[in-house]
Amino acid sequence: MARRARDTAATITDKFYNYAVSNTEDVLGRGQAQDMSGSSEQRQTLQTVNQEDTNTETKLRNIIFCAEQTVGNKNFKVHILDLTIPAVRRYINTDLTESEKLLVSEKTMYKRATLSSICASSIEKFKNAPLSYTGFRREFLRDQIEDVSSFDPAIHDDWDSLRYIVQHFLRIIESPDNPLKRTTRERTAASLTTIPLLNTIFMQYTDVVALKWIEVSNDDTDAIKSDGLATANGDAQLGVLVVELAGGVNTCGAAKLESDTIKIYNTCAKVLNQMSSLCRKDMSARIFVVLYHNNVLFFESLSLAFDQIYIRRRHLEIKCPTTVGELKEFCSSFQDLVSWRDEVVSQARRLKDLSSWDKSFSSEGDHIDITDLQN
């Protein structure tokens, strides 16, 4: 069945390719008629680059079509290259050239954060701490800054956030009746997991990222409803992060996660379409997503790679700790969490910069309207 779907897709994408190449040549022809100052080598290079982009776009459409036929991700209303699906990753590894794989990576990845020395040191201490509650707690209490005068809340925000989150989950683990080990409804679970964690890692960036929680309303329309939303601070319309709570602890199955994922990604695609009108050519249209389901947080993003082709990537998966062992695993993932946070902040800054000069140009329909996230 998979081979038949791929053969069918190849026939269809041959038509995509012929159409795309003819349009590319048409656009290049008009451009050359307007500007003949470039050399023939420059024009040839431009044509080669555009043709490579067209080939990559065609291959991605082919992979998306194959995935829709073989693994059944037909519920997205838009064309999403879903990198969370193993079959899609296999298609990419077999169908794309190394340069094309690099292009997909560049559209979706970001730099790994460098932690402060004290934060890196604390992570190693916590990872090597005893597995008992009391042993880990004693190691936590011993972990302090030797020279208090050197502490800077901006420079050492990573260390401060690490300690706050570790202590938060450690207290839950030490509690007589751990609420994360029993059935807990959605909003109660969010108040113990998603909300404190995200509030903590973004606290030093409230001038850049504005977080709102539970039935978020648009200030202008008073419309509802989003579980969590982060906008570029200073412009309530510039959405940079969406949070979706797919149930609480042991309250919903995989079907709830799937339906909520489809809902949030279909609406995020609309936001990206509007965002792309603001973005410069050297800036990717991207929105970040956090999904919570049954004590697990998925840190993801959706990027607009080509016209109407979106790439979903899961950057990090974190289990909200319910044991000391899981708390140590969280510490091991903390640098990845900070890296993801830093890219959200960078994207918010880029959107703020774009918004500051684009306000006078944008029409009513040109902004990123968070009401799209609330339908």
ABEGO torsion letter per residue (X at the ends): XAAAAAAAAAAAAAAAAAAAAAAAAAAAAAAAAABAABBAAAAAAAAAAAAAAAAAAAAAAAAAAAAAAAAGBAABABBBBBAABAAAAAAAAAABBAAAAAAAAAAABBBBBBBBAAAAAAAAAAAABBABAAAAAAAAAABBBABAAABBAAAAAAAAAAAAAAAAAAAAAABABBAAABBBBAAAAAAABAAAAAAAAAAAAAAABBBBBEGBBBAAAGBOBBABBBBBBGBAABBABBBBBBEBBGABBAAAAAAAAAAAAAAAAAAAAAAAAABBAABBBBBBBBBBBGGBBBBBBBBBABBGBBBBBBABBBBBBABAAAAAAAAAAAAAAAAAAAAAAAAAAAAAAAAAAAAAABBAAABBBAAAAAX
